[in-house]
Amino acid sequence: MTPRYPEKPYKQRTALFPGSFNPFTRGHLSIAERGAGLFDKLIIAIGVNANKAVDKEAIEQRIADIRRATAHIANVEVISYSGLTVDAAAEAGAGYILRGVRSVGDFEYERQIADVNRQLSGIETVVIFATPELTSVSSSIVRELQSYGRDVSEYLP
């Protein structure tokens, strides 16, 4: 029987895990840990909106924080980028985009983006579902709690 797809020479499987990660939560860490087991290399990529004023020190601090949180994962790299995620993936040599999903709403949003990314570049998106205990953790909720002076340490690595 002939294989369905032609055989390709082995190429390192690299995934780009994009997001604002403001802040990088335990949910993000869980996706990174589990995703790192699926790929040879996982690049956590902090997206920077080119249309907004960029605080370079804040981005560098976020990179440092994520590097500390993921130091136990040997195949993780942390970068920042601006522009289209598919362009950042191509520049980084990533053949996949990794995304975490917490809800049906997240899933539908990510599916639409995955469809467009595939049309633009042929890149595949791999989705990992959040663990049940982390489905309510989001960066925006953590930021809001912080703005009211609440302790958010249980949501952060």
JONORFEN-V840273 format. One record per residue. N is the residue number from 1. RES is the residue in one letter. PSI is psi in whole degrees, 0 to 359 (999 if undefined). OMEGA is omega in whole degrees, -180 to 180 (999 if undefined). BURIAL is # if it has 24 or more other C-alpha atoms within 12 Angstrom, else .. Layout:
# JONORFEN-V840273
n:res:psi:omega:burial
N:RES:PSI:OMEGA:BURIAL
N:RES:PSI:OMEGA:BURIAL
This chain:
# JONORFEN-V840273
n:res:psi:omega:burial
1:M:135:-180:.
2:T:137:177:.
3:P:148:-179:.
4:R:321:-180:.
5:Y:145:177:.
6:P:144:178:.
7:E:139:178:.
8:K:147:174:.
9:P:150:-178:.
10:Y:133:175:.
11:K:142:179:.
12:Q:131:177:.
13:R:108:-179:#
14:T:134:178:#
15:A:144:174:#
16:L:126:178:#
17:F:93:-174:#
18:P:155:175:#
19:G:173:175:#
20:S:330:177:#
21:F:49:-176:#
22:N:82:3:#
23:P:173:175:#
24:F:114:-173:#
25:T:175:174:#
26:R:329:176:#
27:G:315:176:#
28:H:317:-180:#
29:L:319:179:#
30:S:316:178:#
31:I:317:180:#
32:A:315:-180:#
33:E:313:-178:#
34:R:322:178:#
35:G:324:180:#
36:A:334:177:#
37:G:344:-179:.
38:L:340:-173:.
39:F:156:175:#
40:D:325:-179:.
41:K:136:177:#
42:L:122:179:#
43:I:113:175:#
44:I:120:-172:#
45:A:115:179:#
46:I:115:179:#
47:G:131:180:#
48:V:122:-180:#
49:N:115:-178:.
50:A:341:-179:.
51:N:356:179:.
52:K:153:176:.
53:A:129:-176:.
54:V:124:174:.
55:D:96:-175:.
56:K:325:178:.
57:E:321:179:.
58:A:320:178:.
59:I:315:178:#
60:E:322:178:.
61:Q:319:178:.
62:R:318:177:#
63:I:313:-180:#
64:A:318:180:.
65:D:317:-179:#
66:I:321:177:#
67:R:319:178:#
68:R:315:-177:.
69:A:333:-177:#
70:T:13:-177:#
71:A:334:-179:.
72:H:356:-179:.
73:I:109:-171:#
74:A:328:-172:.
75:N:28:-180:#
76:V:139:175:#
77:E:150:180:#
78:V:129:-180:#
79:I:174:169:#
80:S:160:179:#
81:Y:162:170:#
82:S:159:-178:#
83:G:197:-178:.
84:L:140:179:.
85:T:321:-180:#
86:V:327:177:#
87:D:320:177:#
88:A:320:179:#
89:A:314:180:#
90:A:316:-180:#
91:E:325:-179:.
92:A:354:-178:#
93:G:23:-179:.
94:A:132:177:#
95:G:358:-177:#
96:Y:153:170:#
97:I:132:178:#
98:L:132:178:#
99:R:148:174:#
100:G:144:-178:#
101:V:131:180:#
102:R:336:-172:#
103:S:174:176:.
104:V:320:178:.
105:G:314:176:.
106:D:316:-177:.
107:F:313:-178:.
108:E:316:178:.
109:Y:312:-179:.
110:E:325:178:#
111:R:318:179:.
112:Q:315:179:.
113:I:319:179:#
114:A:319:179:#
115:D:315:180:.
116:V:316:179:.
117:N:320:179:#
118:R:319:179:.
119:Q:321:-178:.
120:L:321:-168:.
121:S:350:-176:.
122:G:359:-178:.
123:I:142:178:#
124:E:145:175:#
125:T:133:177:#
126:V:128:-177:#
127:V:134:172:#
128:I:131:-179:#
129:F:141:177:#
130:A:147:174:#
131:T:149:-174:.
132:P:321:-177:.
133:E:349:-179:.
134:L:6:-176:#
135:T:335:-179:#
136:S:356:-178:.
137:V:120:174:#
138:S:154:179:#
139:S:321:-178:#
140:S:322:177:.
141:I:318:179:.
142:V:316:179:#
143:R:319:-180:.
144:E:316:178:.
145:L:319:178:.
146:Q:321:-178:.
147:S:336:177:.
148:Y:12:175:.
149:G:17:-180:.
150:R:153:176:.
151:D:122:-178:.
152:V:12:-174:#
153:S:330:-180:.
154:E:344:-179:.
155:Y:352:-176:#
156:L:148:178:#
157:P:999:999:.
